Amino acid sequence: MEGTGPATLRHAMGHFATGIAVVTTLEDGHDHAMTANSLTSVSLEPPLVLVCVRQESGWLEAVVSSRVWGVSLLPLASRPAASWLSSGGRPLYGQLAQIPHHRGELDVALLDDALATLECRTRDMHDAGDHVIVVGEVVSSRADPHRDDPLIYYRSRYTSTR
């Protein structure tokens, strides 16, 4: 496939394997969550990460208000959670009702089975076409040194390194 349109770009970028994360926030006592594969470490000093979010995302609306968010890097076994949290039309409330999770220091939901988790305070937001780049300062991070089973997104489908 060759060209310059959105479909061509999507196809080309589909050849770049990425990890899968669930990003969460808490607004007015309700959890908001979504699956993301556009998560990047930006800086170690200060510790910064970014996530790219569609302009019309409900998660984005919630994080604009709350200014705090969590990241759970997913293992292969969390594929059902990744699929659920990337599906359109799911209920606004109770998105995490069937997904085991706990609260972090910032009171955001972190998935119990995550390979690693981060908690962030929003530092900057930048409009970027049909997305917003949300930059967060990491205030807490944890990783399981014994896990080696990441969920990967490649060519528009979930896969693994196994």
DOMIDO-922313 format. One record per residue (C-alpha): residue number from 1; z, y, x negated. Coordinates in steps of 0.1 Angstrom, whole numbers, plus 5000, padded with zeros to 4 digits. Example, Ala and Ser with C-alpha at 12.3 -4.5 7.8 and 13.67 -1.06 7.14 Angstrom:
BEGIN
> i|z|y|x
> 1|5078|4955|4877
> 2|5071|4989|4863
This chain:
BEGIN
> i|z|y|x
> 1|5000|5000|5000
> 2|4990|5034|4986
> 3|4993|5069|5000
> 4|5016|5098|5004
> 5|5032|5094|5039
> 6|5067|5083|5049
> 7|5057|5047|5054
> 8|5042|5045|5019
> 9|5073|5060|5004
> 10|5096|5037|5024
> 11|5075|5007|5012
> 12|5075|5018|4976
> 13|5113|5025|4975
> 14|5119|4992|4992
> 15|5111|4977|4958
> 16|5142|4993|4943
> 17|5172|4969|4948
> 18|5204|4986|4959
> 19|5239|4976|4967
> 20|5252|4979|5002
> 21|5283|4999|5012
> 22|5301|5009|5044
> 23|5312|5045|5045
> 24|5339|5054|5070
> 25|5358|5085|5081
> 26|5385|5092|5106
> 27|5381|5121|5131
> 28|5405|5128|5160
> 29|5420|5093|5157
> 30|5387|5075|5158
> 31|5370|5056|5130
> 32|5333|5063|5124
> 33|5314|5040|5101
> 34|5279|5033|5089
> 35|5260|5011|5064
> 36|5246|5029|5034
> 37|5225|5019|5004
> 38|5221|5055|4991
> 39|5254|5057|4973
> 40|5254|5070|4937
> 41|5280|5078|4910
> 42|5274|5114|4900
> 43|5302|5122|4874
> 44|5332|5106|4858
> 45|5348|5140|4850
> 46|5355|5150|4876
> 47|5350|5117|4895
> 48|5322|5123|4919
> 49|5300|5101|4941
> 50|5273|5110|4967
> 51|5259|5094|4998
> 52|5227|5104|5016
> 53|5230|5105|5054
> 54|5205|5112|5081
> 55|5209|5147|5096
> 56|5214|5134|5131
> 57|5240|5108|5121
> 58|5272|5106|5141
> 59|5290|5097|5108
> 60|5278|5130|5093
> 61|5292|5150|5123
> 62|5325|5133|5119
> 63|5328|5138|5081
> 64|5319|5175|5084
> 65|5350|5178|5105
> 66|5374|5154|5086
> 67|5362|5162|5050
> 68|5375|5127|5039
> 69|5357|5094|5037
> 70|5360|5059|5024
> 71|5335|5036|5007
> 72|5336|4998|5008
> 73|5312|4980|4985
> 74|5301|4949|5003
> 75|5300|4912|4992
> 76|5274|4888|5005
> 77|5298|4875|5032
> 78|5299|4909|5048
> 79|5263|4908|5058
> 80|5272|4907|5096
> 81|5293|4939|5092
> 82|5264|4956|5073
> 83|5240|4946|5101
> 84|5264|4957|5129
> 85|5271|4991|5113
> 86|5234|4998|5107
> 87|5224|4991|5143
> 88|5215|5019|5166
> 89|5232|5021|5200
> 90|5265|5006|5190
> 91|5295|5022|5208
> 92|5309|5054|5193
> 93|5345|5041|5194
> 94|5358|5008|5183
> 95|5330|5002|5157
> 96|5355|4985|5133
> 97|5373|4965|5160
> 98|5359|4931|5149
> 99|5358|4940|5111
> 100|5391|4933|5092
> 101|5401|4966|5075
> 102|5431|4985|5063
> 103|5440|5022|5058
> 104|5438|5039|5024
> 105|5457|5068|5011
> 106|5435|5093|5030
> 107|5440|5072|5062
> 108|5403|5062|5062
> 109|5393|5026|5070
> 110|5385|5003|5040
> 111|5371|4969|5046
> 112|5394|4940|5036
> 113|5367|4919|5020
> 114|5352|4947|4999
> 115|5342|4941|4962
> 116|5355|4976|4956
> 117|5367|5006|4975
> 118|5367|5044|4970
> 119|5384|5072|4989
> 120|5368|5106|4987
> 121|5373|5143|4997
> 122|5341|5161|5005
> 123|5333|5186|4978
> 124|5298|5197|4987
> 125|5270|5191|5012
> 126|5233|5198|5005
> 127|5205|5197|5030
> 128|5177|5175|5017
> 129|5148|5171|5042
> 130|5159|5148|5070
> 131|5191|5139|5052
> 132|5222|5156|5039
> 133|5236|5148|5005
> 134|5274|5144|5008
> 135|5292|5148|4975
> 136|5328|5135|4973
> 137|5355|5137|4948
> 138|5370|5103|4943
> 139|5408|5104|4948
> 140|5413|5066|4947
> 141|5393|5036|4936
> 142|5400|4999|4934
> 143|5379|4969|4924
> 144|5384|4931|4925
> 145|5376|4920|4889
> 146|5371|4884|4901
> 147|5343|4890|4926
> 148|5307|4885|4917
> 149|5289|4882|4950
> 150|5273|4916|4960
> 151|5252|4921|4991
> 152|5219|4936|4980
> 153|5192|4954|4999
> 154|5156|4948|4987
> 155|5123|4951|5005
> 156|5139|4961|5038
> 157|5162|4930|5040
> 158|5196|4919|5029
> 159|5197|4894|5000
> 160|5219|4885|4970
> 161|5218|4880|4933
> 162|5222|4842|4938
